[in-house]
């Protein structure tokens, strides 16, 4: 029998955590014979595993503190921006930047996901923030013409570096390449709606992504095709 000191209850099941508060359980010395000299049994009240609850609370407090500080800073920037120019423009840019920093900080540390998934999410977040900033300053078109395709090119470059660094498991980055190709195709489809004034960089990023992916399939041979089948359950 184990006992949760936080909830002050006894647990009959063989479990390591309390079903009510997820706290660490301790052996209940009252339910077991203590220091039985005949059987040689000595009951220990030592913790079964380290209690990580205080650490989790500290991390949550840091997350909340960062978000609260960013909100205070953004409110101050909006007031300063309005008092100095009677418009709210550059304060919105700062707000979007801080929003991305908060998201990046919390997502990177809180979510137990692979670095490949984090690269996907961060690339998409950068693209969205670029468009928001562009619209905040009156939409000059630089986000669609340059920021979005450059984000795809940076992703391709990062994948190439990771493939060389982790050459023993290079096929695990094929899914990232597929992601880059999908983003490139979406950007090319948007060009059909005349959202670009300079679509050349969009086509270059799409060509680089597709050629990179095709080259990986050709030179990777069976390892590449096997990874694709495993990822997409083909």
N, C-alpha and C positions, 0 to 999 in steps of 0.2 A: 504494500500500500504506500502511496506517495501523498504528499500534502502540498497545497499551494498556500504559502503564508500571506500572499497578497489578498486572496479571496477568503482565506481562513476556512478552507474546505478540504476534505480528504478525497483523493482520487483512487478509485478501485481498479480502473483499467491500467494496463501496462503502457503508459504513454510518457513522453518526455516533457510535454508542455500542458499547461492548464487549458481545458476546452473553453473556459470563459474569458480569460485575459491573455492567453498565450504566454504566460509567464513561466519561469523555470520551476520545476517541481523538485522537492527534496524528499528523501526517504523519511517516513514517519517512524520515529523511534518508539512511539507509544504503541504502535500496532505490531511491532516486532520485539522479540526478546532481546534485551540489551546485555551484551557481554556475557553470553552463555558459555561458561567455562567447560561444560560437558561436551558441547558440540564444537567449541572453538569458534562460535559465531560472534562477531563484533559488528554492531550496527554503526554505520557511518552516516552522518548528516551532511556530507560534503555535496556540493552542487554537482549534478550529473553532467552539465555542460555550461560554458560561460553564458551569462545573461547579457544579451546584446540589446535589451530594451533601452538602457540609458544612452547607448551610442545612437540608436535609431532616433530617439527623441532629440538628441543634440543635432543630428543631421537635419531633421524636420525643422527644428528651430532656425538653423542656418538658412534653409530654403525660404522660410517665411520672412526672415530678416532681410534677405537679399531682395525679395519681391517688394516688401514694404519700403525699403530704401529707394528702390527704383521708382516707385509710385511718388514718393515725396520729391525726388529729384525732378521727375517729369512735371509735376505740378508747379514747382519753382521755375522751371524752364519756360512753361507756358505763360506764366505771369510775366516773367522778364521779357519774353518775346513780344507779348501784347503791349506792354508798357513802352517798349523801345521802338516798335515799328507798327503798332496797332493792327498787326496781322499775326496769324499763327502759321508759320511755314517751317523754319528750321527747327523749332521745338518738336514738330511732328516727326522730322527725320531722326532726331535724338530719341524720341519715344519708340520708334520702330527699331532702332538699333539696340536700345536697352531691352525691348521685348525679345529680340533674337538672343541677346546675351543671357537673359533669364531662362529662356527655353533651352538654350544650349547647355547652360550650367546644370539645370535640374535634370534634363534628359540624359546627359552624359553620366551623371553620378547616381541617379535614382533608378534608372531602368537597367536591368541586368541583361542587356542585349549585346550581340556581337558588334565588332567595329564596322563590319560591312553594312549591317542594318543602320548603324548610326551615320555612316557616310551617305546612305540613301536619304535619310530623314533630313540631315543637315543641308544637303544639296538642294532639296526641295524647299527647305525653309529659307535659304539664301535667295532663291529665285523669287519666292513670294515676297520677301522683304524688299527686294530690288524693285519689283513692280509697285509696291505700296509707296516707297519713297519717291519713285518717279511720278506717281499720281499726286503725291502730297505737294510737289513743287510745280504742278501744272502740266504734267506729262509731256516731257520733251522727247520721248521715244528711245532714250538711251538704254532703258531696261530691256526692251524687246530686241533692239538692234545689237546690243553688245553684252549686257549683263547676263542674259539667259544663255546665249550660246557659249559665252566664256565659262559659265558655270559647268556646262557639259564638258568643255575641253579640259577644265581643271580636274573634273572627275575622271576623265580618261587618263590624264597624266598621273593622277594618284593611283589608279588601278595598275598602270604600267610599272610604277615604282614598287608597289606591293608585290606584284608578280615576281620581280627580280629579287626582292628581299626575302620573300617566302616562296622560293622556287620549288621547295619540296611539296607544297600544297597549293600550287598556282591555280589549279582548276577550281578552287573554292571561290575565285573571284569572277567566274563566268556569269553568275547571276547579276553582279554589279555591271558587267558589260551589257547584259540584256537590258538592264534598267537604263543605262546611258543611251542605248539605241532607241528605246521607247520614248524617252524624253526628246531625243532628236527628231523622231518621227512626228511627235506632237507639235514641236516648234515648226517643222516644215508644213504641217497641215494648217497652222495658224497663218502662215505666209499666204495661203490661198485667200484669206479674208483681208488682205492688204493692210495688215497690222504693222508691217515693217516698212521703213523708208530706206533701209540698207540691209537687204536680206542675205548678202554674200556670206557674212560670218555664220549665219544660221546654216547655210548649205555646207560650209566648210566643216562645222562641228558635226553635222549629220554624216558627212562623208568619212570623217576621221573615226567616228564611233562605229559605223558599219564596217569599214575596212579593218579596224582593230578587232572587231568581233569575228569577222570572217577569217582573218589571219590566225586567230587563236584556234578556231575550229580546224583549220588546215594543218597547222603545225602541232596542235595538241593531239590530233588524231583520236584514238580510242578513249583516252582519259577525258578529253573535252566532251565527247558525245555521251559518255557514260555519266558524267556529272549533269549534263542537261536532262538526260532521262531520269536521273534520280531526283532532280529538283522539280521537274514538271510531271513526274509520275507517268512517263510515257511507256 
